[in-house]
Amino acid sequence: MKSNSLTILAVLATSSFLFFSLSAAPQKKKRVGDSPSTTKTAAAPVKDSDQRPEPAPSAPAAQEDPARAAWRIEVEPYAIFGSGRPGKGAADFDKPDGVAFTPSGWLLATDAKNRRVQIWDVKTKAHLSEFGHGVFGGEIVDIAVAPSGITLVTDQTLNLAYAFVPAKPGTVAEKGKTLGPYDYQFKGTRFGEQGFDKLGGIAIDSRGRIYAVDAHLNDVRRFNADGSVDPSWKFEKARSTGDTYLHGCEGIAIDEAKGNLFIASEKDAVIQVFDWETGKYKGKLLGAAVDAADKPAGQNVFSGSVEGLTIAGNYLFAVDESVGRIQIFDLSNPKTFNTDLAGFAATRGARNGGYKGFFGHGPLVDFEDKNNKTLQQQVKDGSIIPGQANPPGYFCSPDSIASYTDKEGGEIYIAVADQCNYRIAVYRWSDINRAMSSAVAKNHLVAKGATEGSSAKGAKAGNKKGKKKH
């Protein structure tokens, strides 16, 4: 792990390079979690540094909102997977999107433009394999794994899902190749006839039932494990006024213990809550207060669009895309629901009010800016490497998020698809929790100092008042 001082130096060095356009070629940056098994990021060769194109400046970042920034949890990623630039190599990503863990703890990540799914081991940080070549027809998005190991990958262009199963030991493929432990076999497509308009988010519960999210129709549908429509599912899509509860949606997470289905409503910058069994709206949300019409109100916790969701332990992790943050909510606290940022303010010091804060930073350089043609061309040419311009933990259009609890040691791993930095960032709950405890302790010392300072001033004022003149 890098020290905070090294991180600061790396950020300053990268900022100087990008924004003041030094003529030297970019230097290789040591990444958190590098090991012999992970892909190393290297700058593209430059024949003539004098003729090297200068990086095109991106739009300046918006000034941070102090009320939100005060909730920051300073923690670095445990590991980074991917080279940090678009490519077709074994461990390159060209727009990672969906992430999910298998029952055994392997991390599966959709590699959209390379039309494949990569397999990683978060414990050893090794790239294991990939699958899906020659199968995917459109733009693959999200991914979900059933308890049985069946894996579904959604295609938002063709509006269907591709089904894969892990190969059984000793299985021989059609061409006579014996399949290994990391091989997956394609088992056809699902939902192509269901009339989806933009099929994106997908989740599978412990019973193997499949939940599919349609971003354009603002709808969530449930299917049985065999892919047939579940007739018992009655998703409450809209209010009595006809207005839908969701407005643009993809992120989905299931809390079976409490019977909650969480769906991110992107355009509202909130997370809506539905009944896991019936689909009925529960009148609860995360990230804002509610008004008399049951609509989001107050000061939002999220700065913009809410993307991926995952649950680990009693916590829900949600991707706040526009500012590169991962928001954390304590699902065991009833005050977590229907409370806006101002409503949590009094609990910030102790972090005991349901909202725990966030980790992650926005990008130093916004590679999502499609209007900056020069910048996009420099990324394509390899003269700028997003994963070097934005250090680990500085997200550029983060999307999906997934979590896994290790059965042996109990560690919780949290993976985030860092799309425009062409990589996956992995965090450990132990690191996050330690950083959060440190923030609470610091807040306590600040509060204690303020109280003692106030008492001292009061005592001094009293002494002056009590003195008599002779």
C-alpha positions as CSV (number, residue, x, y, z in Angstrom):
1,M,0.0,0.0,0.0
2,K,1.2,3.5,-0.7
3,S,1.5,6.1,2.0
4,N,-0.6,9.2,2.0
5,S,2.4,11.3,1.2
6,L,3.3,9.2,-1.8
7,T,-0.3,9.5,-3.0
8,I,-0.3,13.2,-2.7
9,L,3.0,13.5,-4.6
10,A,1.6,11.2,-7.3
11,V,-1.5,13.4,-7.7
12,L,0.5,16.6,-7.8
13,A,2.9,15.2,-10.4
14,T,0.1,13.9,-12.6
15,S,-1.8,17.2,-12.3
16,S,1.3,19.1,-13.3
17,F,1.9,16.9,-16.3
18,L,-1.6,17.1,-17.6
19,F,-2.6,20.7,-16.9
20,F,0.7,22.5,-17.5
21,S,1.7,20.3,-20.5
22,L,5.3,19.4,-19.7
23,S,7.1,18.0,-22.7
24,A,8.4,14.9,-21.0
25,A,6.8,11.5,-21.6
26,P,4.5,10.2,-18.9
27,Q,6.2,8.3,-16.1
28,K,5.1,4.9,-15.0
29,K,3.1,5.1,-11.7
30,K,3.2,2.4,-9.1
31,R,-0.3,1.1,-8.6
32,V,-1.9,-0.1,-5.5
33,G,-2.1,-3.9,-5.4
34,D,0.5,-4.5,-8.1
35,S,1.8,-8.1,-8.1
36,P,3.7,-10.3,-10.6
37,S,0.3,-11.7,-11.7
38,T,-1.4,-8.3,-12.4
39,T,-1.0,-6.3,-15.6
40,K,1.5,-3.4,-15.4
41,T,0.7,0.0,-16.8
42,A,3.3,1.3,-19.2
43,A,3.4,4.5,-21.2
44,A,3.2,4.2,-25.0
45,P,6.7,4.6,-26.6
46,V,7.5,8.2,-27.8
47,K,9.9,8.6,-30.6
48,D,10.4,12.3,-30.3
49,S,9.4,14.0,-27.1
50,D,9.5,17.4,-28.8
51,Q,6.8,16.3,-31.2
52,R,4.7,14.6,-28.6
53,P,1.1,16.0,-28.5
54,E,0.3,18.0,-25.4
55,P,-2.6,16.6,-23.3
56,A,-5.8,18.4,-24.0
57,P,-7.2,20.0,-20.9
58,S,-10.5,18.8,-19.5
59,A,-13.2,20.8,-18.0
60,P,-12.3,22.1,-14.5
61,A,-13.9,20.1,-11.7
62,A,-16.8,21.7,-9.9
63,Q,-16.0,23.1,-6.5
64,E,-16.6,20.5,-3.8
65,D,-19.7,21.0,-1.7
66,P,-18.4,21.3,1.9
67,A,-21.5,19.7,3.4
68,R,-20.9,16.6,1.4
69,A,-17.1,16.7,1.5
70,A,-17.1,16.6,5.3
71,W,-18.3,12.9,5.1
72,R,-15.2,11.7,3.2
73,I,-13.5,8.5,4.3
74,E,-9.9,8.5,3.2
75,V,-9.0,4.9,2.0
76,E,-7.0,3.6,-0.9
77,P,-7.8,0.6,-3.1
78,Y,-6.5,-2.8,-2.1
79,A,-5.9,-3.8,-5.7
80,I,-6.3,-2.5,-9.2
81,F,-7.0,-4.8,-12.1
82,G,-6.4,-3.8,-15.7
83,S,-3.7,-1.7,-17.5
84,G,-5.5,1.6,-17.2
85,R,-5.8,2.1,-20.9
86,P,-8.0,0.6,-23.7
87,G,-6.5,-2.5,-25.2
88,K,-7.1,-6.1,-26.3
89,G,-4.4,-7.8,-24.2
90,A,-5.3,-10.5,-21.7
91,A,-5.7,-8.2,-18.8
92,D,-6.7,-5.0,-20.7
93,F,-10.2,-3.6,-20.4
94,D,-12.0,-1.6,-23.0
95,K,-14.7,-0.1,-20.9
96,P,-15.4,-2.5,-18.0
97,D,-19.1,-2.2,-17.0
98,G,-20.6,-5.0,-14.9
99,V,-19.0,-6.9,-12.0
100,A,-20.1,-9.9,-10.0
101,F,-18.6,-12.5,-7.7
102,T,-19.1,-16.3,-8.1
103,P,-19.9,-18.4,-5.1
104,S,-16.2,-19.4,-4.8
105,G,-15.1,-15.7,-4.8
106,W,-13.9,-15.2,-8.4
107,L,-14.5,-11.8,-9.8
108,L,-16.3,-11.7,-13.2
109,A,-16.1,-8.4,-15.1
110,T,-17.7,-7.5,-18.4
111,D,-15.3,-6.0,-20.9
112,A,-17.8,-4.3,-23.2
113,K,-15.8,-3.3,-26.3
114,N,-13.7,-6.4,-26.2
115,R,-16.9,-8.5,-26.0
116,R,-15.7,-10.8,-23.3
117,V,-16.0,-11.4,-19.6
118,Q,-12.7,-11.5,-17.6
119,I,-12.1,-13.7,-14.5
120,W,-9.9,-12.4,-11.6
121,D,-9.0,-13.8,-8.2
122,V,-9.2,-10.9,-5.7
123,K,-7.2,-12.7,-3.0
124,T,-4.1,-13.4,-5.2
125,K,-4.8,-10.5,-7.6
126,A,-4.3,-12.9,-10.5
127,H,-6.0,-12.7,-13.9
128,L,-7.4,-16.3,-14.3
129,S,-9.1,-16.4,-17.7
130,E,-11.9,-15.0,-19.9
131,F,-15.0,-16.2,-21.8
132,G,-17.6,-15.1,-24.2
133,H,-15.6,-14.6,-27.4
134,G,-17.7,-15.0,-30.5
135,V,-21.0,-15.1,-28.4
136,F,-21.9,-11.5,-27.6
137,G,-23.7,-9.6,-30.4
138,G,-24.4,-6.2,-28.9
139,E,-23.3,-4.0,-26.0
140,I,-22.9,-6.1,-22.9
141,V,-23.6,-4.3,-19.6
142,D,-24.3,-6.0,-16.3
143,I,-23.6,-9.5,-15.0
144,A,-25.1,-11.7,-12.3
145,V,-24.3,-15.1,-10.9
146,A,-26.8,-17.6,-9.4
147,P,-26.0,-19.7,-6.3
148,S,-25.7,-22.7,-8.8
149,G,-23.0,-20.8,-10.7
150,I,-25.2,-20.0,-13.8
151,T,-24.0,-16.6,-15.0
152,L,-26.2,-14.1,-17.0
153,V,-24.8,-11.2,-19.0
154,T,-27.1,-8.5,-20.2
155,D,-27.0,-6.9,-23.7
156,Q,-28.7,-3.5,-23.8
157,T,-28.6,-3.3,-27.6
158,L,-30.3,-6.6,-28.3
159,N,-32.3,-6.5,-25.0
160,L,-31.5,-10.1,-24.0
161,A,-29.2,-12.0,-21.6
162,Y,-26.6,-14.6,-22.4
163,A,-26.4,-17.7,-20.1
164,F,-23.2,-19.4,-19.2
165,V,-22.3,-22.3,-16.9
166,P,-18.9,-23.2,-15.4
167,A,-17.6,-26.3,-17.1
168,K,-17.5,-29.5,-15.1
169,P,-14.1,-31.1,-14.4
170,G,-13.1,-33.2,-17.4
171,T,-15.6,-31.8,-19.8
172,V,-14.5,-32.0,-23.4
173,A,-15.5,-29.2,-25.8
174,E,-16.7,-29.8,-29.4
175,K,-13.2,-29.4,-30.8
176,G,-11.8,-32.0,-28.5
177,K,-10.3,-29.5,-26.0
178,T,-10.5,-30.5,-22.3
179,L,-12.0,-27.6,-20.4
180,G,-10.3,-26.3,-17.3
181,P,-11.5,-25.0,-14.0
182,Y,-11.9,-21.4,-15.3
183,D,-13.8,-22.3,-18.5
184,Y,-17.5,-21.4,-19.1
185,Q,-19.9,-22.9,-21.6
186,F,-22.5,-20.9,-23.4
187,K,-26.0,-22.1,-22.9
188,G,-28.1,-19.8,-25.1
189,T,-29.9,-16.5,-24.6
190,R,-32.9,-15.5,-22.5
191,F,-35.5,-12.7,-22.4
192,G,-35.2,-11.8,-26.1
193,E,-39.0,-12.1,-26.6
194,Q,-39.9,-10.2,-23.4
195,G,-40.2,-6.8,-25.0
196,F,-37.4,-5.0,-23.0
197,D,-36.5,-1.5,-24.3
198,K,-33.2,-1.2,-22.5
199,L,-32.2,-4.2,-20.5
200,G,-29.4,-3.3,-18.1
201,G,-29.3,-4.2,-14.5
202,I,-29.7,-7.8,-13.4
203,A,-29.6,-9.7,-10.0
204,I,-30.3,-13.2,-8.9
205,D,-31.6,-14.1,-5.4
206,S,-30.8,-17.2,-3.2
207,R,-33.7,-19.1,-4.8
208,G,-32.3,-18.5,-8.3
209,R,-35.0,-16.1,-9.3
210,I,-33.9,-13.4,-11.8
211,Y,-34.6,-9.7,-11.5
212,A,-34.1,-7.7,-14.7
213,V,-34.2,-3.9,-14.8
214,D,-35.4,-1.9,-17.8
215,A,-33.9,1.7,-17.8
216,H,-36.3,3.1,-20.4
217,L,-39.5,1.5,-19.2
218,N,-38.7,2.2,-15.5
219,D,-39.6,-1.4,-14.7
220,V,-38.3,-4.4,-12.9
221,R,-39.4,-7.9,-13.9
222,R,-38.8,-11.2,-12.2
223,F,-38.2,-14.6,-13.8
224,N,-37.9,-18.1,-12.5
225,A,-34.6,-19.9,-12.5
226,D,-35.5,-21.5,-15.8
227,G,-36.2,-18.1,-17.4
228,S,-40.0,-18.3,-17.4
229,V,-42.0,-15.3,-16.2
230,D,-42.8,-15.4,-12.5
231,P,-46.6,-14.8,-12.4
232,S,-46.5,-14.0,-8.7
233,W,-44.4,-10.8,-9.3
234,K,-46.5,-7.6,-9.3
235,F,-44.0,-4.8,-9.5
236,E,-45.6,-1.5,-8.4
237,K,-44.3,0.7,-11.2
238,A,-46.2,4.0,-10.7
239,R,-48.0,6.1,-8.2
240,S,-51.8,6.7,-8.5
241,T,-51.0,9.8,-10.5
242,G,-49.3,7.8,-13.1
243,D,-45.8,9.0,-12.3
244,T,-43.3,6.2,-12.1
245,Y,-41.3,5.7,-8.9
246,L,-38.2,5.2,-11.0
247,H,-36.7,7.6,-13.6
248,G,-33.9,5.9,-15.4
249,C,-32.7,2.8,-13.6
250,E,-30.0,0.1,-13.7
251,G,-28.5,-0.5,-10.2
252,I,-30.1,-3.2,-8.2
253,A,-29.4,-5.0,-4.9
254,I,-31.4,-7.4,-2.7
255,D,-31.5,-7.6,1.1
256,E,-33.3,-10.8,1.6
257,A,-33.0,-10.7,5.4
258,K,-35.1,-7.5,5.6
259,G,-37.2,-8.3,2.5
260,N,-36.0,-5.2,0.6
261,L,-35.3,-4.7,-3.1
262,F,-33.2,-1.6,-3.8
263,I,-33.4,0.1,-7.2
264,A,-31.3,3.1,-8.2
265,S,-33.4,5.9,-9.7
266,E,-30.7,7.7,-11.6
267,K,-32.4,10.9,-12.6
268,D,-33.8,11.5,-9.0
269,A,-30.4,10.8,-7.4
270,V,-32.0,8.4,-4.9
271,I,-32.5,4.7,-4.3
272,Q,-36.1,3.4,-4.1
273,V,-37.2,0.5,-2.0
274,F,-39.6,-2.2,-3.0
275,D,-40.8,-5.5,-1.4
276,W,-38.5,-8.3,-2.4
277,E,-41.3,-10.9,-2.5
278,T,-44.2,-9.0,-4.1
279,G,-42.7,-5.9,-5.9
280,K,-44.9,-3.5,-3.9
281,Y,-43.4,-0.1,-3.2
282,K,-42.5,0.3,0.4
283,G,-42.7,4.1,0.7
284,K,-39.0,4.3,1.6
285,L,-35.9,5.6,-0.2
286,L,-32.2,6.3,0.5
287,G,-30.4,9.5,-0.2
288,A,-33.1,12.1,0.4
289,A,-36.2,13.0,2.5
290,V,-39.7,12.6,1.2
291,D,-42.5,15.1,0.7
292,A,-46.3,14.8,1.2
293,A,-46.5,13.2,-2.3
294,D,-43.9,10.5,-1.4
295,K,-41.4,12.1,-3.8
296,P,-37.7,12.9,-3.0
297,A,-37.2,16.1,-1.2
298,G,-34.5,18.0,0.8
299,Q,-30.7,18.0,0.2
300,N,-29.7,14.9,-1.6
301,V,-26.8,12.8,-0.3
302,F,-25.9,11.9,-3.9
303,S,-24.4,14.6,-6.1
304,G,-25.9,13.1,-9.3
305,S,-26.8,9.8,-11.0
306,V,-26.8,6.7,-8.8
307,E,-25.4,3.7,-10.6
308,G,-24.4,0.3,-9.2
309,L,-25.5,-1.1,-5.8
310,T,-24.3,-3.9,-3.6
311,I,-24.9,-5.1,-0.1
312,A,-22.3,-6.4,2.3
313,G,-23.2,-7.3,5.9
314,N,-25.6,-4.6,7.0
315,Y,-24.3,-2.0,4.6
316,L,-25.4,-0.8,1.2
317,F,-22.7,0.6,-1.1
318,A,-23.9,2.9,-3.9
319,V,-22.0,4.4,-6.8
320,D,-22.3,8.2,-7.0
321,E,-21.1,8.4,-10.6
322,S,-20.6,12.1,-11.4
323,V,-18.3,12.7,-8.4
324,G,-16.5,9.3,-8.3
325,R,-17.8,8.4,-4.8
326,I,-19.0,5.2,-3.2
327,Q,-21.7,6.1,-0.6
328,I,-22.3,3.8,2.4
329,F,-25.6,3.4,4.3
330,D,-26.2,1.3,7.4
331,L,-29.3,-0.8,6.7
332,S,-29.7,-1.8,10.3
333,N,-30.5,1.8,11.3
334,P,-34.2,2.8,10.6
335,K,-33.1,6.5,10.3
336,T,-31.2,5.6,7.2
337,F,-34.4,5.8,5.2
338,N,-36.2,9.0,4.1
339,T,-33.5,11.2,5.5
340,D,-31.6,13.9,3.5
341,L,-28.1,15.1,4.0
342,A,-29.1,17.9,6.4
343,G,-30.9,15.3,8.5
344,F,-27.7,13.3,9.0
345,A,-25.6,16.4,9.9
346,A,-25.9,16.0,13.6
347,T,-24.5,12.4,13.4
348,R,-21.5,13.1,11.2
349,G,-19.0,13.2,14.0
350,A,-19.9,9.7,15.3
351,R,-21.2,8.4,12.0
352,N,-24.1,6.7,13.9
353,G,-27.1,8.1,12.1
354,G,-27.5,5.6,9.2
355,Y,-25.3,7.4,6.6
356,K,-21.7,6.5,7.1
357,G,-20.0,8.7,4.5
358,F,-18.2,7.9,1.2
359,F,-14.8,7.0,-0.2
360,G,-13.4,7.7,-3.6
361,H,-12.5,10.9,-5.6
362,G,-13.6,12.4,-8.8
363,P,-11.2,12.3,-11.8
364,L,-8.3,14.7,-12.2
365,V,-8.9,14.3,-15.9
366,D,-12.4,13.6,-17.3
367,F,-12.0,11.0,-20.0
368,E,-15.7,10.7,-20.2
369,D,-15.8,14.1,-22.0
370,K,-16.7,13.1,-25.5
371,N,-16.6,16.7,-26.7
372,N,-12.9,16.9,-26.0
373,K,-11.9,15.2,-29.3
374,T,-8.2,15.9,-28.8
375,L,-8.2,14.2,-25.4
376,Q,-10.1,11.2,-26.8
377,Q,-7.6,10.9,-29.7
378,Q,-4.7,11.0,-27.3
379,V,-6.1,8.1,-25.4
380,K,-6.6,6.2,-28.6
381,D,-3.1,6.9,-29.7
382,G,-1.7,5.9,-26.3
383,S,0.0,9.2,-25.7
384,I,-2.1,9.6,-22.5
385,I,-2.9,6.7,-20.2
386,P,-6.1,7.3,-18.2
387,G,-4.9,5.0,-15.4
388,Q,-1.8,7.1,-14.9
389,A,-3.6,10.5,-15.2
390,N,-6.1,9.4,-12.6
391,P,-4.4,7.6,-9.7
392,P,-6.1,4.6,-8.0
393,G,-9.2,5.7,-6.3
394,Y,-9.8,8.7,-8.6
395,F,-12.8,7.3,-10.5
396,C,-13.9,8.3,-14.0
397,S,-17.5,7.3,-14.7
398,P,-17.7,4.4,-12.2
399,D,-20.6,2.1,-12.9
400,S,-21.2,-1.3,-11.4
401,I,-20.2,-2.5,-7.9
402,A,-20.2,-6.0,-6.3
403,S,-19.1,-7.5,-3.0
404,Y,-18.0,-10.9,-1.7
405,T,-17.4,-12.1,1.9
406,D,-14.5,-14.6,2.1
407,K,-15.6,-17.8,3.7
408,E,-12.2,-18.4,5.3
409,G,-11.1,-15.1,6.8
410,G,-14.3,-13.2,6.7
411,E,-12.9,-10.3,4.7
412,I,-15.3,-8.4,2.5
413,Y,-14.0,-7.4,-1.0
414,I,-15.8,-4.6,-2.9
415,A,-15.1,-4.3,-6.6
416,V,-15.9,-1.2,-8.6
417,A,-15.9,-0.9,-12.4
418,D,-13.9,2.3,-13.1
419,Q,-15.0,2.6,-16.7
420,C,-13.2,5.5,-18.3
421,N,-10.0,4.6,-16.4
422,Y,-10.2,1.1,-18.0
423,R,-9.8,-0.8,-14.8
424,I,-11.4,-2.4,-11.8
425,A,-10.7,-1.0,-8.3
426,V,-11.0,-3.5,-5.4
427,Y,-11.4,-2.4,-1.7
428,R,-11.4,-4.3,1.5
429,W,-14.0,-3.6,4.2
430,S,-11.3,-3.9,6.9
431,D,-9.5,-1.0,5.3
432,I,-12.7,1.1,5.0
433,N,-13.8,0.4,8.5
434,R,-10.4,1.3,9.9
435,A,-10.4,4.6,8.0
436,M,-13.9,5.3,9.1
437,S,-13.0,4.7,12.8
438,S,-10.0,7.0,12.3
439,A,-12.3,9.7,11.0
440,V,-14.7,9.3,14.0
441,A,-11.7,9.5,16.4
442,K,-10.5,12.7,14.7
443,N,-13.9,14.3,14.9
444,H,-14.1,13.4,18.6
445,L,-10.8,15.2,19.2
446,V,-11.8,18.2,17.3
447,A,-15.1,18.4,19.2
448,K,-13.3,17.9,22.5
449,G,-10.8,20.6,21.7
450,A,-13.6,23.0,20.7
451,T,-15.5,22.3,24.0
452,E,-12.4,22.8,26.1
453,G,-11.5,26.0,24.3
454,S,-15.0,27.3,24.9
455,S,-14.8,26.4,28.6
456,A,-11.4,28.1,28.9
457,K,-12.7,31.3,27.3
458,G,-15.7,31.3,29.6
459,A,-13.5,30.8,32.7
460,K,-11.2,33.6,31.6
461,A,-14.1,36.0,31.1
462,G,-15.4,35.1,34.5
463,N,-12.1,35.9,36.2
464,K,-11.9,39.2,34.5
465,K,-15.4,40.1,35.6
466,G,-14.6,39.0,39.2
467,K,-11.5,41.2,39.6
468,K,-11.9,44.3,41.8
469,K,-10.1,47.6,41.3
470,H,-8.0,49.0,44.2
